[in-house]
Amino acid sequence: MDLQLEGKVALVAAASKGLGKAAALALAQEGARLTIAARSEALQSTAEEIRSATGAEVLAVQADLAEREQVEALVRQTLDRYGELDILLINNAGPPPGGFLDLTLEAWEAGIRSTLMSTLYLCYAAIPHMIQRGSGCIIASQSYSVKQPIPRLIASNSLRMAVIGLMKTLANELGPKGIRVNSINPAWIWTDRVKQIMADRAKANRTSAEAEAAKVISEIPLGRMGTAEEYGKAIAWLASPAAGFVHGHALMLDGGAVSAPI
């Protein structure tokens, strides 16, 4: 299926590894031109890997998404390079794991900056350009915790709900201006972030990361964790004209893990 993304410009945040990298690769495979951003020095090798695998044009910009000036410069460099921005994938590092009393106020403040403020910085930098063009697609990558809180992730559970509230409201405001706004909410996909969560649970429960992962899998009706490739393909579809009437939606990519009615 041709998703009609050839030549489109996508900015993918936190793309040096994990889900962000998978999304960038999937968009490149569909012919999109990319800007990828992250703090990690591994970003350049990720860009080269995507270029080699797909032949896509990739601009790699090392930036801390929790810093407003760096985000504004990131969007500016994208527009200077390509002259347009069609797709914005908001992706960010999750707050540290732990229960309420495990976390300090400083940890909460850092989580607010990395999860919520980074989203606002990206939106304020990108949306005026999309409004001027009368088109665009914004996708916020969050978590299935927006439907079903995850134990020992109280900061993530709380802050990602704030992002979803922002996305739903932006959908109402920006839909009439030709801009689609959605979120994607994955459950368990084996990444460094999930390894961190399993290690935290193992420490709290005096078990092993492998045992904690097995518990998680036992609660997923499909009987496995998702793959980064599946996530990337879902992003490419959601960003494409094939999903042209999908708007203001929180897409659950969870293998059936959410038991509460949606």
C-alpha positions as semicolon CSV with decimal commas, in nm:
position;residue;x (nm);y (nm);z (nm)
1;M;0,000;0,000;0,000
2;D;0,140;0,339;-0,101
3;L;0,086;0,571;0,195
4;Q;0,152;0,879;-0,024
5;L;0,427;1,016;0,200
6;E;0,680;1,057;-0,079
7;G;0,853;1,394;-0,037
8;K;0,668;1,486;0,281
9;V;0,876;1,641;0,559
10;A;0,862;1,481;0,903
11;L;1,025;1,597;1,224
12;V;1,071;1,307;1,464
13;A;1,168;1,392;1,823
14;A;1,378;1,164;2,046
15;A;1,475;0,959;1,742
16;S;1,825;0,832;1,820
17;K;1,694;0,494;1,940
18;G;1,388;0,300;2,045
19;L;1,042;0,400;1,926
20;G;1,152;0,734;1,782
21;K;1,410;0,562;1,564
22;A;1,155;0,303;1,452
23;A;0,911;0,577;1,354
24;A;1,177;0,769;1,162
25;L;1,281;0,457;0,973
26;A;0,921;0,371;0,880
27;L;0,854;0,724;0,754
28;A;1,177;0,719;0,552
29;Q;1,079;0,384;0,399
30;E;0,762;0,555;0,275
31;G;0,966;0,828;0,106
32;A;0,946;1,105;0,364
33;R;1,229;1,352;0,417
34;L;1,333;1,365;0,780
35;T;1,462;1,578;1,058
36;I;1,551;1,364;1,357
37;A;1,638;1,510;1,695
38;A;1,774;1,387;2,027
39;R;2,030;1,476;2,291
40;S;2,236;1,164;2,227
41;E;2,552;1,169;2,020
42;A;2,424;0,843;1,870
43;L;2,187;1,056;1,661
44;Q;2,438;1,095;1,378
45;S;2,492;0,721;1,345
46;T;2,113;0,671;1,348
47;A;2,079;0,923;1,066
48;E;2,344;0,744;0,861
49;E;2,178;0,409;0,927
50;I;1,843;0,541;0,799
51;R;2,006;0,700;0,493
52;S;2,185;0,377;0,407
53;A;1,874;0,165;0,454
54;T;1,627;0,387;0,266
55;G;1,812;0,650;0,062
56;A;1,609;0,915;0,241
57;E;1,725;1,267;0,309
58;V;1,789;1,297;0,682
59;L;1,883;1,606;0,882
60;A;2,011;1,517;1,230
61;V;1,991;1,793;1,492
62;Q;2,128;1,733;1,839
63;A;1,889;1,910;2,077
64;D;1,754;1,891;2,430
65;L;1,376;1,897;2,385
66;A;1,330;2,028;2,738
67;E;1,504;2,353;2,635
68;R;1,278;2,599;2,452
69;E;1,554;2,774;2,258
70;Q;1,691;2,445;2,129
71;V;1,346;2,330;2,015
72;E;1,285;2,657;1,834
73;A;1,622;2,624;1,662
74;L;1,536;2,264;1,567
75;V;1,216;2,365;1,389
76;R;1,392;2,662;1,228
77;Q;1,664;2,435;1,088
78;T;1,398;2,201;0,950
79;L;1,223;2,486;0,770
80;D;1,553;2,629;0,645
81;R;1,648;2,288;0,503
82;Y;1,318;2,179;0,351
83;G;1,100;2,490;0,335
84;E;0,806;2,307;0,492
85;L;0,697;2,078;0,774
86;D;0,418;1,830;0,713
87;I;0,444;1,585;1,003
88;L;0,544;1,644;1,365
89;L;0,597;1,338;1,582
90;I;0,613;1,444;1,945
91;N;0,816;1,189;2,136
92;N;1,000;1,234;2,462
93;A;1,172;1,054;2,745
94;G;0,941;0,933;3,018
95;P;0,966;1,056;3,377
96;P;1,154;0,831;3,622
97;P;0,970;0,525;3,755
98;G;0,862;0,496;4,116
99;G;0,573;0,534;4,354
100;F;0,460;0,871;4,488
101;L;0,687;0,877;4,792
102;D;0,982;0,748;4,589
103;L;0,985;1,065;4,381
104;T;1,104;1,408;4,487
105;L;0,948;1,734;4,377
106;E;1,261;1,790;4,172
107;A;1,192;1,464;3,986
108;W;0,838;1,582;3,914
109;E;0,966;1,917;3,785
110;A;1,216;1,741;3,558
111;G;0,935;1,517;3,432
112;I;0,715;1,816;3,358
113;R;0,993;1,967;3,149
114;S;1,076;1,649;2,960
115;T;0,718;1,532;2,898
116;L;0,481;1,830;2,898
117;M;0,696;2,136;2,833
118;S;0,885;1,971;2,548
119;T;0,548;1,902;2,384
120;L;0,445;2,264;2,423
121;Y;0,777;2,389;2,285
122;L;0,741;2,170;1,975
123;C;0,380;2,274;1,920
124;Y;0,444;2,646;1,959
125;A;0,736;2,624;1,716
126;A;0,563;2,413;1,450
127;I;0,194;2,504;1,454
128;P;0,219;2,862;1,318
129;H;0,392;2,726;1,006
130;M;0,126;2,457;0,961
131;I;-0,153;2,713;1,002
132;Q;0,009;2,933;0,739
133;R;0,020;2,640;0,496
134;G;-0,328;2,521;0,586
135;S;-0,216;2,161;0,641
136;G;-0,017;1,937;0,868
137;C;-0,024;1,636;1,094
138;I;0,072;1,623;1,462
139;I;0,109;1,294;1,648
140;A;0,196;1,275;2,016
141;S;0,350;0,945;2,123
142;Q;0,244;0,875;2,480
143;S;0,144;0,553;2,659
144;Y;-0,145;0,318;2,721
145;S;-0,131;0,452;3,077
146;V;-0,361;0,733;2,958
147;K;-0,638;0,472;2,970
148;Q;-0,510;0,244;3,245
149;P;-0,254;0,368;3,504
150;I;0,064;0,161;3,526
151;P;0,200;0,069;3,871
152;R;0,514;0,256;3,981
153;L;0,481;0,510;3,699
154;I;0,283;0,776;3,881
155;A;0,465;1,070;3,719
156;S;0,427;0,927;3,370
157;N;0,061;0,836;3,432
158;S;-0,012;1,193;3,538
159;L;0,190;1,394;3,287
160;R;0,093;1,191;2,982
161;M;-0,271;1,257;3,063
162;A;-0,191;1,628;3,048
163;V;-0,043;1,582;2,700
164;I;-0,354;1,393;2,586
165;G;-0,572;1,677;2,713
166;L;-0,363;1,918;2,511
167;M;-0,386;1,703;2,196
168;K;-0,764;1,662;2,222
169;T;-0,810;2,037;2,262
170;L;-0,568;2,118;1,980
171;A;-0,765;1,881;1,757
172;N;-1,073;2,096;1,812
173;E;-0,883;2,417;1,744
174;L;-0,670;2,305;1,452
175;G;-0,903;2,071;1,262
176;P;-1,083;2,362;1,092
177;K;-0,742;2,491;0,984
178;G;-0,656;2,169;0,800
179;I;-0,427;2,020;1,066
180;R;-0,488;1,669;1,199
181;V;-0,394;1,600;1,562
182;N;-0,381;1,253;1,719
183;S;-0,192;1,052;1,976
184;I;-0,056;0,699;1,972
185;N;-0,042;0,511;2,300
186;P;0,174;0,199;2,296
187;A;0,180;-0,061;2,568
188;W;0,481;-0,283;2,621
189;I;0,739;-0,268;2,343
190;W;1,086;-0,390;2,439
191;T;1,303;-0,078;2,443
192;D;1,558;0,070;2,683
193;R;1,270;0,249;2,860
194;V;1,089;-0,081;2,920
195;K;1,413;-0,239;3,042
196;Q;1,439;0,046;3,294
197;I;1,082;-0,012;3,413
198;M;1,132;-0,388;3,447
199;A;1,454;-0,330;3,645
200;D;1,270;-0,089;3,878
201;R;0,991;-0,342;3,935
202;A;1,242;-0,620;3,996
203;K;1,415;-0,411;4,262
204;A;1,086;-0,320;4,431
205;N;0,954;-0,678;4,423
206;R;1,286;-0,854;4,483
207;T;1,250;-1,054;4,163
208;S;1,425;-1,031;3,826
209;A;1,363;-0,817;3,519
210;E;1,282;-1,136;3,327
211;A;1,020;-1,238;3,583
212;E;0,861;-0,893;3,572
213;A;0,852;-0,901;3,191
214;A;0,681;-1,240;3,204
215;K;0,413;-1,095;3,433
216;V;0,349;-0,815;3,186
217;I;0,322;-1,054;2,892
218;S;0,076;-1,273;3,083
219;E;-0,163;-0,975;3,097
220;I;-0,155;-0,904;2,721
221;P;-0,423;-1,096;2,530
222;L;-0,194;-1,135;2,227
223;G;0,058;-1,305;2,455
224;R;0,363;-1,096;2,367
225;M;0,510;-0,748;2,372
226;G;0,486;-0,536;2,060
227;T;0,777;-0,467;1,827
228;A;0,937;-0,139;1,733
229;E;0,864;-0,218;1,368
230;E;0,492;-0,248;1,442
231;Y;0,501;0,087;1,617
232;G;0,682;0,250;1,325
233;K;0,430;0,120;1,072
234;A;0,143;0,249;1,286
235;I;0,303;0,595;1,293
236;A;0,351;0,598;0,915
237;W;-0,013;0,505;0,862
238;L;-0,143;0,761;1,113
239;A;0,066;1,034;0,948
240;S;-0,055;0,947;0,598
241;P;-0,357;1,039;0,386
242;A;-0,477;0,682;0,445
243;A;-0,575;0,805;0,792
244;G;-0,710;1,133;0,659
245;F;-1,034;1,117;0,860
246;V;-0,866;1,006;1,184
247;H;-0,857;1,318;1,401
248;G;-0,863;1,387;1,775
249;H;-0,807;1,016;1,833
250;A;-0,599;0,832;2,093
251;L;-0,484;0,523;1,905
252;M;-0,415;0,232;2,142
253;L;-0,125;0,011;2,029
254;D;-0,149;-0,230;2,320
255;G;-0,220;-0,585;2,205
256;G;-0,546;-0,566;2,401
257;A;-0,374;-0,483;2,730
258;V;-0,622;-0,212;2,825
259;S;-0,915;-0,381;2,997
260;A;-1,119;-0,068;3,070
261;P;-1,382;0,043;2,815
262;I;-1,252;0,315;2,583
